[in-house]
Amino acid sequence: MDRLKDVRCFAVVARRLSFSAAAAEMGLSQPAVSQAVARLEGSLGLRLFERSSREVRLTGAGKALLGHARALLDAATAFEAEGARLARPAIRLAYPPIVGSLAARIARRLSTRGRGTAVELRAAGRAAAVDLLTGGEVSAAILGVPAPAAFTTAARFHVTLDRLAVPAGDRLARAVTPEELRGREVLMPRNRPAGGAWELLAARVPGRQRIVADDLDDFAPALDLVAAGAGVLPVPHLLARTVRRDDVRFVPLDGGDLRLSYGLAWPRDGGTPELLELVQAVQEALWTR
């Protein structure tokens, strides 16, 4: 560590070309900086600076070693930063892309409070998130509820299906009800939790229903089908608010209480202080949105 301090003194003097200026920058006395450089020169058996009463100049050897000194100091800084990161409590959170803005708020809250818990975000649909949780690759996941029985769930919230994605040139221009979609191809997921929004919607839509995915935690591929004229797609207003596409329009969908339900899930034997912090951060993010 003393050798690294000596190298740092050398690099700062080389940049400032002044022992006094380097000492002021580092918060050391000038003799201490001079002694550090002298120690380094002695251990290397090289002169690093030409000194006179008027100027300080790097020798040829000093110029040759300066790049190595800077690389060594950068590596030391990176080493310390990575050690600090690893020492911080960390949570790996899987989330469906539709609630990405919520996941980002949760991560910001945890990183700026108390212990500065780091959150590593990983976008994943339901099936992938369940596999990640089961395999221990993530600490928790935001899942559509009901979640599998193997997981504990908390901090439930709802996302309402109140917009309909249609091709840009579609004749629909006003609020519609599910019953008014007779004759239209309506894009649907295969997995529909009992009593959930998709099951209720499927029972009310008299049009043709086209299965486009096992789940619709990520609406982007289905919006591509909408743009291509393959059907219309019920979506939440938060998606309509954030998606900007010239080939898709969003019109109001008067579907009543068609809500997708989500919750924070984790393995039943995986409770930790960090998870309790995460639950609190999710609840706070929901209250303030």
N, C-alpha and C positions, 0 to 999 in steps of 0.2 A: 504493500500500500504506500510506503514511503517512496519507492521507486516511481509509482504512478504519479504521486504528487510532484516529484522532481520533473517528470516528463511534462506534466501540465504547466509547470513554471517555465520550462523551456519553450513550449508552444506559445504561451502568452507573450513572453519576451520577444519571440520571433515575430509575432504579429504586430506588437507595439514598437519594436526596436528601441525599447527603453526599459531599463530595470525599474526605475521609479514609477513609470506609468503602469507597468505590469503589477508591481507591488500594490499600487492603489486599487487597481481593478480586482485583485484577488483578496484584498483585505489583509495583506501581510506587510511586514516591514521590508524595506529594501535589502537589508543584510540577509534576511531569511531567503529571499528570492535568489540573491547572489550565491548563497551557500548551496541552495538546491541545484542550481545550474552547475556549480563547481563540482558537487558530488556526482552529478550525472556525467560530466566530462571526465572526472577521475575514473569512474567505473568503466567508461567506454574506452578510455585512453585516447580521446579525441578532443580537439578544440572545436566548440560549436559556434562561438562568437569571436569576432575581432572587436576589442573594446578600446576606446580612446576617450579622452576627456570631452570630445565633441560628438561622438556618434557610436552606435552599436550596429555591427553588420554581421550577418550570417557568414560563416566560413563555407567552403565547398561541402565539407562533411555535414555542417548544419543544414544546408539546403537539401542535401540528399536524404537526411533523416527526418526532415520536417513532415513529409507526407506520411511516413510510418508512424510518427508520433500522433498525428491527427487521427489516423485510422485506429490506433490503440485507444485513444481517448474516446472516440465514437463508440468503439466496441464496449468499453467500460460503462459508458452512459447507457447503452442499450441493455447491457447485462443487468445493471441496477434497475432500469425501468421494467424489464421483464420479471425480475425478482419481486418487485413491488406489486406487479399485476398478479403474479401467482399467489402472493400472500393475501390478496384481497379475497373476501368471500365471493363466490361466483355461482350463478344459476344459469343453466341452459334451458331456454324456453322455446318450445315449438308453438306455432300459431298459424291459423288459416290466413291466407293473404287478405281476406275481406276485412279482418280486424287489425291490419298492419299498423294503422295510425294509433290504435290503442296500445299495441305491443310496444311501439316506440315511446309513448308517454310513460309506460310502466318502467322501461329501461332507464329513461332520464330521471325519473323519481328516485329509483334505487341507487343510481350512481352519485346522486348529489346529497343524499341524506346519511345520517349516522355513520355507519361503517363503510359507506361507499361500495355497496355490493354491486359487482359487475354482472350484467345480464348479457348473455350471448343469444341472439335471436336466430331462429331457424324457421323459415316458412315451410309449412307442410300441410297437406290435406289430412283428412281424418284418419284414413288407413295408415298413412306413413307416420303420423304423429303417434298413433297407438303402438306401432312397431318400435319407434324411437323410445317411447316410455318403457315398454316392456323390456327392451334390450339395455336400458340404463344409459342410453346415449343422450337423453335430455332429462332434466330434473322435474319438469312439469310441462303441461301443454294446455292450450286453450282448445277445448273440444266442444263439438255439438253435444248437447245433452238430450237424452240420458247417455252418460258415458259408460263404458264397460264396467262390470261389477268389481273388477280387480282394482279400481282406482277410487280414491277419495276425491270428491268435488266440492268446490266452494266458489263464492263470488260469482253467482250466476247473473247473466244479463241477457237481454233480448235485442234482436235486430229485426225490424219490420220490413216485410216485402211490400213496398208501396210504390214501386216504379216498374214500368214495363219497357224493356229495351226492344226497339224496333229498328228495321233498316232506315237509313237516313231519308229515303224517298217514300216511306210508308204513308198511307192516307190517314192513319190514326193521328189525331192532333189534340184530343181532349182526354179527360179522365175516363177510364173504362173500368168495368167490373169483370170478374172472371167469367161470368155467364155470357158476356158480350164477345167472348173470344171464340164463339162457335165457328167452326170451319177453319180456324187458324192452327198452324202447327205450333204447339207450345213445348218449349224445351224443358226437360225435367231431369232430376237425378234419379238413379236407380234406388239408392238407399233413402228411405223416408221414415224417420222415427215415428212410432205410433202417436197420434195426436198432435204431431208437429205441423209446421206451416206447409211443407210440401205435400203431406198426406191430405190435409184439408183442402189445399188448392186443387190437387188432382181430382178430388171428389166433386169439385164445383165447376171445373173447366170442361165444357162439352166438346171442345175441339180435339184434334188429334194430338196425342202426347208422345213426344219423341225423347227417348232416353239418350242423354249425351255424356253422362259420366256416372261413376259410382256415387260420388258426392259432388257438391258444388261449393266447396270451400274456396276454390279459386275460379272466379267467373270469367277470367280472360279468354280461355279457349272457347267457351260458350258464346262470348260476345263476337268472336270471329265468325261463328256460324250464323249469328244474327245478321252481321254485316253482309254475309254471303247470301242472305235471303232464305236460310234453312228453317227459320222459325222466329218466334218472339220469346223473350226471356224475362220472367219476373225477377227483379233485383231489389236490394235495399236502397234507400235514398242515399246512404253514405257512400255507396259505390257510384251512384249517378252523380254525386257531388264531386268525386275525385277523378273520374274517368273523363278524358277529353279525346273524343274520336270524331272525325268528320263523317264516318260511315255509319254511325249509330246515333239514334235519338232516344231520349227517355221521356215517356209520358206518364202521368199519374195513374196508379192502379188502385182502385177503390175496392180493396179486398177485405176490409174489416180488420180483424185481429190476426193477420197472418204473420206470425213471428218465428224467426229462427232463434233457438235458445242455445246459449253457450255457457260454459263454466270453466274454471281453472281445475285441472285434474292432475293428480300425481299418485304414484304407487302407495298403497295403504301403509306399507312399512317404511316409507321414505320421508317421513316428517323431520324437518330440521329447522333450526332458527332462521336460516335463510328463506325457507319456504314460508314461514310465518310472516316474514317481511314482505315476501312476494304477494301473499294474499292481501295484506294491508295495502300494498301499493296498487293492486288491481282495484280494490274497493275505492280507494281515493281517486284513481283515474276515472272510474265510472261516475263517481259523485260530481266531479268537476268538469265533465265533458260537456 
